[in-house]
Amino acid sequence: MLSREIFARNLRDLMTRDRMSQVDLARALGVTKAAVNYWVNGRSIPQVTVVQKLADIFCCSTDDLLKERTNNMLMSSAEDRLISIFRSLSSDGQKYLLQQAHIASQMFTKKNSSAENEHIG
């Protein structure tokens, strides 16, 4: 597959994942909708500086945009919902949510480890 076709597919997947339209992406990058349309349809690939901006916008690596994937980059609906909630929060809200997620992770990891140890012992 040509690299521009790989880029186009990866970009479309990321736009779908983040529910971003071509117009939204064009505005975020400060480019025309026509430029985004060329990328999405595999007619061209943007300059390296724009690829890096795209990676920043989609919170991914440039490899996620440029290279063939063997796995699906799209997330589960639960992951997608959690990210949507996170993005809707203020900076303080995001910090709080991360703290709570860390606490929950420790609690459930400990519970799972304890349960495994009790089952084994």
MMTF fields as JSON, N, C-alpha, C and O atoms, coordinates in Angstrom:
{
  "mmtfVersion": "1.0.0",
  "mmtfProducer": "UNKNOWN",
  "numBonds": 483,
  "numAtoms": 484,
  "numGroups": 121,
  "numChains": 1,
  "numModels": 1,
  "chainsPerModel": [1],
  "groupsPerChain": [121],
  "chainIdList": ["A"],
  "bondAtomList": [4, 2, 8, 6, 12, 10, 16, 14, 20, 18, 24, 22, 28, 26, 32, 30, 36, 34, 40, 38, 44, 42, 48, 46, 52, 50, 56, 54, 60, 58, 64, 62, 68, 66, 72, 70, 76, 74, 80, 78, 84, 82, 88, 86, 92, 90, 96, 94, 100, 98, 104, 102, 108, 106, 112, 110, 116, 114, 120, 118, 124, 122, 128, 126, 132, 130, 136, 134, 140, 138, 144, 142, 148, 146, 152, 150, 156, 154, 160, 158, 164, 162, 168, 166, 172, 170, 176, 174, 180, 178, 184, 182, 188, 186, 192, 190, 196, 194, 200, 198, 204, 202, 208, 206, 212, 210, 216, 214, 220, 218, 224, 222, 228, 226, 232, 230, 236, 234, 240, 238, 244, 242, 248, 246, 252, 250, 256, 254, 260, 258, 264, 262, 268, 266, 272, 270, 276, 274, 280, 278, 284, 282, 288, 286, 292, 290, 296, 294, 300, 298, 304, 302, 308, 306, 312, 310, 316, 314, 320, 318, 324, 322, 328, 326, 332, 330, 336, 334, 340, 338, 344, 342, 348, 346, 352, 350, 356, 354, 360, 358, 364, 362, 368, 366, 372, 370, 376, 374, 380, 378, 384, 382, 388, 386, 392, 390, 396, 394, 400, 398, 404, 402, 408, 406, 412, 410, 416, 414, 420, 418, 424, 422, 428, 426, 432, 430, 436, 434, 440, 438, 444, 442, 448, 446, 452, 450, 456, 454, 460, 458, 464, 462, 468, 466, 472, 470, 476, 474, 480, 478],
  "bondOrderList": [1, 1, 1, 1, 1, 1, 1, 1, 1, 1, 1, 1, 1, 1, 1, 1, 1, 1, 1, 1, 1, 1, 1, 1, 1, 1, 1, 1, 1, 1, 1, 1, 1, 1, 1, 1, 1, 1, 1, 1, 1, 1, 1, 1, 1, 1, 1, 1, 1, 1, 1, 1, 1, 1, 1, 1, 1, 1, 1, 1, 1, 1, 1, 1, 1, 1, 1, 1, 1, 1, 1, 1, 1, 1, 1, 1, 1, 1, 1, 1, 1, 1, 1, 1, 1, 1, 1, 1, 1, 1, 1, 1, 1, 1, 1, 1, 1, 1, 1, 1, 1, 1, 1, 1, 1, 1, 1, 1, 1, 1, 1, 1, 1, 1, 1, 1, 1, 1, 1, 1],
  "groupList": [{"groupName": "MET", "atomNameList": ["N", "CA", "C", "O"], "elementList": ["N", "C", "C", "O"], "formalChargeList": [0, 0, 0, 0], "bondAtomList": [1, 0, 2, 1, 3, 2], "bondOrderList": [1, 1, 2], "singleLetterCode": "M", "chemCompType": "L-PEPTIDE LINKING"}, {"groupName": "LEU", "atomNameList": ["N", "CA", "C", "O"], "elementList": ["N", "C", "C", "O"], "formalChargeList": [0, 0, 0, 0], "bondAtomList": [1, 0, 2, 1, 3, 2], "bondOrderList": [1, 1, 2], "singleLetterCode": "L", "chemCompType": "L-PEPTIDE LINKING"}, {"groupName": "SER", "atomNameList": ["N", "CA", "C", "O"], "elementList": ["N", "C", "C", "O"], "formalChargeList": [0, 0, 0, 0], "bondAtomList": [1, 0, 2, 1, 3, 2], "bondOrderList": [1, 1, 2], "singleLetterCode": "S", "chemCompType": "L-PEPTIDE LINKING"}, {"groupName": "ARG", "atomNameList": ["N", "CA", "C", "O"], "elementList": ["N", "C", "C", "O"], "formalChargeList": [0, 0, 0, 0], "bondAtomList": [1, 0, 2, 1, 3, 2], "bondOrderList": [1, 1, 2], "singleLetterCode": "R", "chemCompType": "L-PEPTIDE LINKING"}, {"groupName": "GLU", "atomNameList": ["N", "CA", "C", "O"], "elementList": ["N", "C", "C", "O"], "formalChargeList": [0, 0, 0, 0], "bondAtomList": [1, 0, 2, 1, 3, 2], "bondOrderList": [1, 1, 2], "singleLetterCode": "E", "chemCompType": "L-PEPTIDE LINKING"}, {"groupName": "ILE", "atomNameList": ["N", "CA", "C", "O"], "elementList": ["N", "C", "C", "O"], "formalChargeList": [0, 0, 0, 0], "bondAtomList": [1, 0, 2, 1, 3, 2], "bondOrderList": [1, 1, 2], "singleLetterCode": "I", "chemCompType": "L-PEPTIDE LINKING"}, {"groupName": "PHE", "atomNameList": ["N", "CA", "C", "O"], "elementList": ["N", "C", "C", "O"], "formalChargeList": [0, 0, 0, 0], "bondAtomList": [1, 0, 2, 1, 3, 2], "bondOrderList": [1, 1, 2], "singleLetterCode": "F", "chemCompType": "L-PEPTIDE LINKING"}, {"groupName": "ALA", "atomNameList": ["N", "CA", "C", "O"], "elementList": ["N", "C", "C", "O"], "formalChargeList": [0, 0, 0, 0], "bondAtomList": [1, 0, 2, 1, 3, 2], "bondOrderList": [1, 1, 2], "singleLetterCode": "A", "chemCompType": "L-PEPTIDE LINKING"}, {"groupName": "ASN", "atomNameList": ["N", "CA", "C", "O"], "elementList": ["N", "C", "C", "O"], "formalChargeList": [0, 0, 0, 0], "bondAtomList": [1, 0, 2, 1, 3, 2], "bondOrderList": [1, 1, 2], "singleLetterCode": "N", "chemCompType": "L-PEPTIDE LINKING"}, {"groupName": "ASP", "atomNameList": ["N", "CA", "C", "O"], "elementList": ["N", "C", "C", "O"], "formalChargeList": [0, 0, 0, 0], "bondAtomList": [1, 0, 2, 1, 3, 2], "bondOrderList": [1, 1, 2], "singleLetterCode": "D", "chemCompType": "L-PEPTIDE LINKING"}, {"groupName": "THR", "atomNameList": ["N", "CA", "C", "O"], "elementList": ["N", "C", "C", "O"], "formalChargeList": [0, 0, 0, 0], "bondAtomList": [1, 0, 2, 1, 3, 2], "bondOrderList": [1, 1, 2], "singleLetterCode": "T", "chemCompType": "L-PEPTIDE LINKING"}, {"groupName": "GLN", "atomNameList": ["N", "CA", "C", "O"], "elementList": ["N", "C", "C", "O"], "formalChargeList": [0, 0, 0, 0], "bondAtomList": [1, 0, 2, 1, 3, 2], "bondOrderList": [1, 1, 2], "singleLetterCode": "Q", "chemCompType": "L-PEPTIDE LINKING"}, {"groupName": "VAL", "atomNameList": ["N", "CA", "C", "O"], "elementList": ["N", "C", "C", "O"], "formalChargeList": [0, 0, 0, 0], "bondAtomList": [1, 0, 2, 1, 3, 2], "bondOrderList": [1, 1, 2], "singleLetterCode": "V", "chemCompType": "L-PEPTIDE LINKING"}, {"groupName": "GLY", "atomNameList": ["N", "CA", "C", "O"], "elementList": ["N", "C", "C", "O"], "formalChargeList": [0, 0, 0, 0], "bondAtomList": [1, 0, 2, 1, 3, 2], "bondOrderList": [1, 1, 2], "singleLetterCode": "G", "chemCompType": "PEPTIDE LINKING"}, {"groupName": "LYS", "atomNameList": ["N", "CA", "C", "O"], "elementList": ["N", "C", "C", "O"], "formalChargeList": [0, 0, 0, 0], "bondAtomList": [1, 0, 2, 1, 3, 2], "bondOrderList": [1, 1, 2], "singleLetterCode": "K", "chemCompType": "L-PEPTIDE LINKING"}, {"groupName": "TYR", "atomNameList": ["N", "CA", "C", "O"], "elementList": ["N", "C", "C", "O"], "formalChargeList": [0, 0, 0, 0], "bondAtomList": [1, 0, 2, 1, 3, 2], "bondOrderList": [1, 1, 2], "singleLetterCode": "Y", "chemCompType": "L-PEPTIDE LINKING"}, {"groupName": "TRP", "atomNameList": ["N", "CA", "C", "O"], "elementList": ["N", "C", "C", "O"], "formalChargeList": [0, 0, 0, 0], "bondAtomList": [1, 0, 2, 1, 3, 2], "bondOrderList": [1, 1, 2], "singleLetterCode": "W", "chemCompType": "L-PEPTIDE LINKING"}, {"groupName": "PRO", "atomNameList": ["N", "CA", "C", "O"], "elementList": ["N", "C", "C", "O"], "formalChargeList": [0, 0, 0, 0], "bondAtomList": [1, 0, 2, 1, 3, 2], "bondOrderList": [1, 1, 2], "singleLetterCode": "P", "chemCompType": "L-PEPTIDE LINKING"}, {"groupName": "CYS", "atomNameList": ["N", "CA", "C", "O"], "elementList": ["N", "C", "C", "O"], "formalChargeList": [0, 0, 0, 0], "bondAtomList": [1, 0, 2, 1, 3, 2], "bondOrderList": [1, 1, 2], "singleLetterCode": "C", "chemCompType": "L-PEPTIDE LINKING"}, {"groupName": "HIS", "atomNameList": ["N", "CA", "C", "O"], "elementList": ["N", "C", "C", "O"], "formalChargeList": [0, 0, 0, 0], "bondAtomList": [1, 0, 2, 1, 3, 2], "bondOrderList": [1, 1, 2], "singleLetterCode": "H", "chemCompType": "L-PEPTIDE LINKING"}],
  "groupTypeList": [0, 1, 2, 3, 4, 5, 6, 7, 3, 8, 1, 3, 9, 1, 0, 10, 3, 9, 3, 0, 2, 11, 12, 9, 1, 7, 3, 7, 1, 13, 12, 10, 14, 7, 7, 12, 8, 15, 16, 12, 8, 13, 3, 2, 5, 17, 11, 12, 10, 12, 12, 11, 14, 1, 7, 9, 5, 6, 18, 18, 2, 10, 9, 9, 1, 1, 14, 4, 3, 10, 8, 8, 0, 1, 0, 2, 2, 7, 4, 9, 3, 1, 5, 2, 5, 6, 3, 2, 1, 2, 2, 9, 13, 11, 14, 15, 1, 1, 11, 11, 7, 19, 5, 7, 2, 11, 0, 6, 10, 14, 14, 8, 2, 2, 7, 4, 8, 4, 19, 5, 13],
  "groupIdList": [1, 2, 3, 4, 5, 6, 7, 8, 9, 10, 11, 12, 13, 14, 15, 16, 17, 18, 19, 20, 21, 22, 23, 24, 25, 26, 27, 28, 29, 30, 31, 32, 33, 34, 35, 36, 37, 38, 39, 40, 41, 42, 43, 44, 45, 46, 47, 48, 49, 50, 51, 52, 53, 54, 55, 56, 57, 58, 59, 60, 61, 62, 63, 64, 65, 66, 67, 68, 69, 70, 71, 72, 73, 74, 75, 76, 77, 78, 79, 80, 81, 82, 83, 84, 85, 86, 87, 88, 89, 90, 91, 92, 93, 94, 95, 96, 97, 98, 99, 100, 101, 102, 103, 104, 105, 106, 107, 108, 109, 110, 111, 112, 113, 114, 115, 116, 117, 118, 119, 120, 121],
  "secStructList": [7, 7, 2, 2, 2, 2, 2, 2, 2, 2, 2, 2, 2, 2, 2, 2, 2, 6, 6, 7, 7, 2, 2, 2, 2, 2, 2, 2, 2, 6, 7, 7, 2, 2, 2, 2, 2, 2, 2, 2, 6, 6, 1, 7, 7, 7, 7, 2, 2, 2, 2, 2, 2, 2, 2, 2, 2, 6, 6, 1, 7, 2, 2, 2, 2, 2, 1, 7, 7, 1, 1, 7, 7, 7, 7, 7, 2, 2, 2, 2, 2, 2, 2, 2, 2, 2, 2, 2, 1, 7, 2, 2, 2, 2, 2, 2, 2, 2, 2, 2, 2, 2, 2, 2, 2, 2, 2, 2, 2, 2, 2, 2, 2, 2, 2, 2, 2, 2, 2, 2, 7],
  "xCoordList": [0.848, 0.0, 0.894, 1.897, 0.538, 1.301, 1.235, 0.224, 2.308, 2.354, 1.249, 0.744, 0.864, -0.213, -1.553, -2.421, -1.732, -2.957, -2.987, -4.038, -1.839, -1.736, -2.033, -2.806, -1.411, -1.639, -3.124, -3.7, -3.737, -5.15, -6.027, -6.908, -5.799, -6.598, -6.403, -7.369, -5.151, -4.877, -5.519, -6.08, -5.434, -6.034, -7.552, -8.151, -8.167, -9.625, -10.022, -11.005, -9.249, -9.548, -9.471, -10.338, -8.431, -8.27, -9.369, -9.865, -9.744, -10.827, -12.141, -12.922, -12.38, -13.585, -13.556, -14.542, -12.412, -12.265, -12.576, -13.253, -12.078, -12.252, -13.459, -13.661, -14.261, -15.462, -15.131, -15.795, -14.104, -13.64, -13.926, -13.576, -14.552, -14.845, -13.635, -12.691, -13.685, -12.615, -12.541, -11.452, -13.686, -13.714, -13.076, -12.284, -13.424, -12.834, -11.316, -10.592, -10.845, -9.404, -8.712, -7.629, -9.331, -8.757, -8.612, -7.589, -9.646, -9.588, -8.485, -7.738, -8.389, -7.383, -5.962, -5.059, -5.778, -4.446, -4.185, -3.037, -5.238, -5.089, -4.819, -4.078, -5.444, -5.313, -6.709, -7.709, -6.771, -8.062, -8.675, -7.973, -10.004, -10.704, -10.245, -10.183, -9.924, -9.453, -8.161, -7.979, -7.259, -5.999, -6.297, -5.741, -7.173, -7.535, -8.191, -7.925, -9.037, -9.707, -8.695, -8.874, -7.654, -6.605, -5.929, -5.652, -5.664, -4.995, -5.905, -5.477, -7.174, -8.139, -8.395, -8.662, -8.313, -8.573, -7.305, -7.358, -6.174, -4.931, -4.305, -3.503, -4.666, -4.078, -2.727, -1.907, -2.503, -1.22, -1.018, -1.934, 0.198, 0.56, 1.078, 1.828, 0.697, 1.164, 2.656, 3.296, 3.176, 4.579, 4.806, 3.868, 6.057, 6.431, 5.945, 5.493, 6.029, 5.587, 4.087, 3.639, 3.32, 1.878, 1.579, 0.658, 2.359, 2.181, 2.402, 1.671, 3.406, 3.66, 2.495, 2.101, 1.941, 0.776, -0.42, -1.166, -0.594, -1.673, -1.484, -2.437, -0.26, 0.032, -0.303, -0.844, 0.018, -0.301, -1.81, -2.316, -2.523, -3.983, -4.632, -5.554, -4.153, -4.763, -4.097, -4.445, -3.139, -2.433, -1.893, -2.134, -1.168, -0.573, 0.831, 1.264, 1.524, 2.855, 2.728, 1.702, 3.775, 3.775, 3.742, 3.191, 4.317, 4.242, 2.803, 2.445, 1.969, 0.559, -0.138, -1.146, 0.392, -0.171, 0.46, -0.222, 1.743, 2.489, 2.704, 2.932, 2.636, 2.989, 1.764, 0.74, 1.913, 0.868, 0.702, 1.684, -0.541, -0.826, -1.223, -1.847, -0.846, -1.298, -2.483, -3.208, -2.679, -3.818, -4.719, -4.327, -5.9, -6.882, -6.615, -6.52, -6.494, -6.207, -7.462, -7.362, -8.624, -9.848, -10.047, -9.702, -10.602, -10.783, -12.174, -13.068, -12.33, -13.651, -14.551, -14.072, -15.827, -16.771, -16.535, -16.724, -16.127, -15.848, -14.63, -14.64, -13.575, -12.388, -12.729, -12.298, -13.501, -13.91, -14.716, -14.516, -15.627, -16.449, -15.594, -15.795, -14.652, -13.777, -12.957, -12.789, -12.46, -11.681, -12.569, -12.145, -13.784, -14.714, -14.984, -14.995, -15.201, -15.426, -14.192, -14.299, -13.023, -11.769, -11.585, -11.242, -11.814, -11.623, -12.62, -12.346, -13.768, -14.784, -14.493, -15.116, -13.559, -13.263, -12.257, -11.48, -12.295, -11.275, -9.954, -9.915, -8.905, -7.585, -7.616, -7.06, -8.266, -8.379, -9.203, -8.876, -10.268, -11.097, -10.326, -10.483, -9.494, -8.678, -7.683, -7.481, -7.059, -6.113, -6.817, -6.295, -8.016, -8.785, -9.154, -9.019, -9.622, -10.002, -8.796, -8.924, -7.648, -6.439, -6.064, -5.66, -6.2, -5.91, -6.864, -6.444, -8.139, -9.129, -8.89, -9.051, -8.506, -8.209, -7.013, -6.991, -6.026, -4.845, -5.238, -4.795, -6.065, -6.533, -7.327, -7.113, -8.234, -9.036, -8.139, -8.367, -7.137, -6.209, -5.496, -5.359, -5.05, -4.38, -5.338, -4.973, -6.567, -7.545, -7.859, -7.832, -8.154, -8.563, -7.388, -7.555, -6.212, -5.037, -4.761, -4.451, -4.872, -4.664, -5.726, -5.409, -6.986, -8.064, -7.852, -8.012, -7.49, -7.266, -6.08, -6.121, -5.019, -3.847, -4.192, -3.786, -4.948, -5.349, -6.207, -6.014, -7.15, -8.036, -7.244, -7.519, -6.263, -5.441, -4.621, -4.495, -4.052, -3.242, -4.076, -3.618, -5.323, -6.198, -6.567, -6.619, -6.821, -7.195, -6.03, -6.224, -4.823, -3.632, -3.286, -2.975, -3.341, -2.932, -3.933, -3.757],
  "yCoordList": [-1.179, 0.0, 1.243, 1.286, 2.239, 3.472, 4.215, 4.157, 4.914, 5.596, 6.64, 6.859, 7.29, 8.279, 7.597, 8.181, 6.366, 5.62, 5.175, 5.197, 4.774, 4.395, 5.608, 5.528, 6.738, 7.972, 8.334, 8.668, 8.266, 8.631, 7.747, 8.253, 6.44, 5.523, 5.815, 5.865, 6.007, 6.289, 7.608, 7.7, 8.622, 9.914, 9.788, 10.324, 9.097, 8.89, 8.161, 8.523, 7.127, 6.376, 7.286, 7.234, 8.117, 9.016, 10.071, 10.42, 10.573, 11.556, 10.922, 11.551, 9.699, 8.985, 8.759, 8.999, 8.295, 8.034, 9.278, 9.196, 10.429, 11.669, 12.488, 13.621, 11.887, 12.557, 13.95, 14.93, 14.02, 15.292, 15.348, 14.432, 16.412, 16.593, 17.198, 17.665, 17.178, 17.801, 19.293, 19.86, 19.92, 21.357, 21.606, 22.535, 20.773, 20.909, 20.788, 21.579, 19.789, 19.563, 20.708, 21.141, 21.188, 22.315, 23.538, 24.221, 23.803, 24.943, 24.759, 25.692, 23.555, 23.276, 23.458, 23.864, 23.155, 23.253, 24.595, 24.938, 25.35, 26.608, 26.405, 27.163, 25.357, 25.066, 25.051, 25.163, 24.914, 24.869, 23.478, 22.485, 23.431, 22.152, 21.336, 20.109, 22.017, 21.319, 20.56, 19.446, 21.154, 20.474, 19.204, 18.147, 19.298, 18.127, 17.082, 15.889, 17.516, 16.602, 15.839, 14.644, 16.495, 15.819, 14.737, 13.648, 15.024, 14.052, 12.865, 11.713, 13.156, 12.116, 11.175, 9.989, 11.704, 10.904, 10.336, 9.768, 10.48, 9.864, 10.516, 9.893, 11.756, 12.446, 13.077, 13.298, 13.366, 13.938, 13.699, 13.296, 13.955, 13.874, 15.251, 15.863, 15.75, 17.084, 17.093, 16.05, 18.299, 18.472, 17.899, 17.731, 17.606, 16.984, 17.807, 17.239, 19.116, 19.95, 19.791, 19.833, 19.608, 19.419, 18.019, 17.843, 17.032, 15.672, 15.685, 15.026, 16.433, 16.519, 17.208, 16.788, 18.261, 18.932, 17.977, 17.975, 17.172, 16.184, 15.187, 14.846, 14.731, 13.791, 14.425, 13.762, 15.702, 16.404, 16.512, 16.292, 16.851, 16.988, 15.67, 15.648, 14.564, 13.257, 12.486, 11.335, 13.125, 12.481, 11.117, 10.108, 11.105, 9.871, 10.189, 11.34, 9.197, 9.422, 9.659, 9.351, 10.203, 10.371, 9.006, 8.879, 7.99, 6.624, 6.149, 5.441, 6.544, 6.16, 6.733, 6.193, 7.811, 8.425, 7.875, 7.716, 7.589, 7.301, 5.826, 5.461, 4.981, 3.577, 2.671, 2.961, 1.566, 0.537, -0.04, -0.301, -0.236, -0.799, -2.252, -2.66, -3.022, -4.408, -4.565, -5.558, -3.569, -3.629, -2.43, -1.457, -2.509, -1.443, -0.335, -0.592, 0.897, 2.027, 2.527, 3.266, 2.138, 2.618, 1.985, 0.824, 2.755, 2.291, 1.718, 1.891, 1.038, 0.531, 1.709, 2.822, 1.463, 2.537, 3.044, 4.231, 2.168, 2.592, 3.511, 4.536, 3.138, 3.996, 5.337, 6.392, 5.278, 6.487, 7.403, 8.617, 6.815, 7.611, 8.255, 9.42, 7.506, 8.038, 9.212, 10.219, 9.086, 10.172, 11.384, 12.519, 11.155, 12.274, 13.023, 14.254, 12.281, 12.907, 13.684, 14.828, 13.076, 13.717, 15.032, 16.053, 15.002, 16.203, 17.298, 18.473, 16.941, 17.952, 18.675, 19.692, 18.157, 18.727, 19.868, 19.97, 20.719, 21.764, 21.088, 19.886, 21.85, 21.319, 20.707, 19.634, 21.397, 20.88, 19.6, 18.661, 19.565, 18.366, 17.191, 16.06, 17.449, 16.392, 15.847, 14.636, 16.731, 16.289, 15.417, 14.383, 15.851, 15.098, 13.716, 12.708, 13.684, 12.408, 11.464, 10.27, 11.986, 11.15, 10.611, 9.456, 11.448, 10.988, 9.857, 8.841, 10.044, 9.026, 7.734, 6.637, 7.868, 6.688, 5.943, 4.712, 6.68, 6.051, 5.286, 4.158, 5.905, 5.249, 3.985, 2.928, 4.103, 2.941, 1.833, 0.657, 2.196, 1.209, 0.46, -0.763, 1.207, 0.567, -0.329, -1.436, 0.147, -0.643, -1.951, -3.014, -1.883, -3.079, -4.001, -5.219, -3.437, -4.284, -5.049, -6.24, -4.369, -5.022, -6.09, -7.196, -5.758, -6.728, -7.953, -9.081, -7.738, -8.861, -9.692, -10.921, -9.028, -9.758, -10.538, -11.69, -9.905, -10.593, -11.801, -12.869, -11.635, -12.739, -13.871, -15.04, -13.545, -14.58, -15.301, -16.525, -14.537, -15.141, -16.043, -17.113, -15.615, -16.436, -17.717, -18.793, -17.601, -18.751, -19.738, -20.953, -19.199, -20.039, -20.688, -21.877, -19.897, -20.363, -21.27, -21.765],
  "zCoordList": [0.0, 0.0, 0.0, 0.712, -0.785, -0.846, 0.47, 1.169, 0.813, 2.099, 2.232, 3.333, 1.127, 1.255, 1.529, 2.178, 1.042, 1.333, 2.794, 3.435, 3.308, 4.723, 5.588, 6.543, 5.245, 5.997, 5.979, 7.015, 4.799, 4.66, 5.544, 6.24, 5.525, 6.345, 7.831, 8.592, 8.239, 9.65, 10.086, 11.178, 9.231, 9.552, 9.661, 10.593, 8.733, 8.8, 10.08, 10.726, 10.448, 11.678, 12.905, 13.778, 12.968, 14.11, 14.144, 15.215, 12.99, 12.933, 13.387, 14.102, 12.979, 13.404, 14.909, 15.606, 15.4, 16.835, 17.663, 18.688, 17.211, 17.963, 17.501, 17.938, 16.604, 16.081, 15.56, 15.899, 14.742, 14.2, 12.702, 11.958, 12.279, 10.861, 10.151, 10.787, 8.839, 8.057, 8.362, 8.446, 8.526, 8.846, 10.213, 10.371, 11.201, 12.544, 12.481, 13.087, 11.741, 11.655, 10.917, 11.311, 9.862, 9.113, 10.022, 10.0, 10.814, 11.749, 12.784, 13.08, 13.331, 14.369, 13.832, 14.564, 12.55, 11.943, 11.272, 10.991, 11.017, 10.305, 8.815, 8.19, 8.261, 6.834, 6.216, 6.925, 4.906, 4.237, 4.353, 4.546, 4.229, 4.215, 3.011, 3.076, 1.912, 0.71, 0.992, 0.5, 1.78, 2.122, 2.905, 2.607, 3.906, 4.705, 3.813, 3.958, 2.9, 1.989, 1.137, 0.898, 0.682, -0.092, 0.747, 0.244, 2.01, 2.882, 3.161, 3.091, 3.482, 3.835, 2.661, 2.855, 1.46, 0.263, -0.367, -1.458, 0.304, -0.163, -1.386, -2.082, -1.65, -2.797, -2.473, -3.363, -1.184, -0.765, 0.719, 1.435, 1.159, 2.579, 2.972, 2.211, 4.137, 4.532, 4.864, 4.993, 4.997, 5.387, 6.782, 7.562, 7.077, 8.35, 9.544, 10.538, 9.46, 10.588, 10.838, 11.984, 9.774, 9.915, 10.464, 11.262, 10.033, 10.565, 12.078, 12.817, 12.539, 13.975, 14.686, 15.774, 14.081, 14.674, 14.741, 15.72, 13.698, 13.699, 14.844, 15.544, 15.027, 16.116, 17.468, 18.353, 17.618, 18.865, 19.061, 20.162, 17.996, 18.078, 18.47, 19.286, 17.89, 18.132, 19.275, 19.538, 19.952, 21.075, 20.656, 21.319, 19.56, 19.06, 18.556, 18.605, 18.083, 17.518, 16.014, 15.408, 15.432, 13.977, 13.298, 12.204, 13.922, 13.38, 13.271, 12.329, 14.245, 14.199, 12.971, 12.514, 12.448, 11.249, 9.973, 8.961, 10.017, 8.787, 8.484, 7.331, 9.493, 9.283, 9.285, 9.903, 8.569, 8.521, 9.917, 10.611, 10.322, 11.642, 11.503, 10.524, 12.51, 12.542, 13.478, 13.414, 14.36, 15.28, 15.051, 14.406, 15.571, 15.403, 16.416, 17.616, 15.93, 16.798, 17.511, 18.49, 17.037, 17.652, 19.025, 19.244, 19.931, 21.298, 21.498, 20.67, 22.612, 22.983, 23.336, 23.553, 23.389, 23.728, 25.151, 25.418, 26.062, 27.44, 27.48, 28.163, 26.74, 26.68, 26.041, 26.507, 24.98, 24.276, 25.192, 25.199, 25.963, 26.888, 27.972, 28.316, 28.505, 29.541, 29.007, 29.695, 27.811, 27.214, 26.95, 27.167, 26.488, 26.261, 27.557, 27.583, 28.621, 29.929, 30.352, 30.795, 30.22, 30.601, 29.852, 30.449, 28.545, 27.72, 28.046, 27.8, 28.593, 28.903, 30.222, 30.524, 30.995, 32.31, 32.223, 31.273, 33.239, 33.373, 33.739, 34.002, 33.753, 34.117, 35.522, 35.752, 36.449, 37.821, 37.85, 38.575, 37.064, 36.989, 36.413, 36.873, 35.408, 34.823, 35.835, 35.916, 36.609, 37.637, 38.671, 39.088, 39.082, 40.065, 39.522, 40.216, 38.273, 37.676, 37.593, 37.863, 37.227, 37.165, 38.549, 38.679, 39.578, 40.939, 41.329, 41.885, 41.034, 41.373, 40.585, 41.121, 39.318, 38.503, 39.07, 39.081, 39.538, 40.141, 41.409, 41.623, 42.237, 43.468, 43.122, 43.715, 42.167, 41.755, 41.218, 41.502, 40.456, 39.911, 41.039, 41.0, 42.031, 43.167, 43.94, 44.334, 44.158, 44.905, 44.2, 44.821, 42.926, 42.208, 41.927, 41.864, 41.759, 41.582, 42.873, 42.838, 44.005, 45.303, 45.545, 45.983, 45.261, 45.477, 44.611, 45.075, 43.35, 42.454, 42.919, 42.863, 43.378, 43.868, 45.127, 45.278, 46.042, 47.28, 46.979, 47.561, 46.075, 45.711, 45.085, 45.356, 44.249, 43.626, 44.681, 44.642, 45.643, 46.699, 47.588, 47.989, 47.907, 48.74, 47.996, 48.592, 46.704, 45.903, 45.786, 45.829, 45.64, 45.488, 46.826, 46.876, 47.933, 49.251, 49.82, 50.934]
}
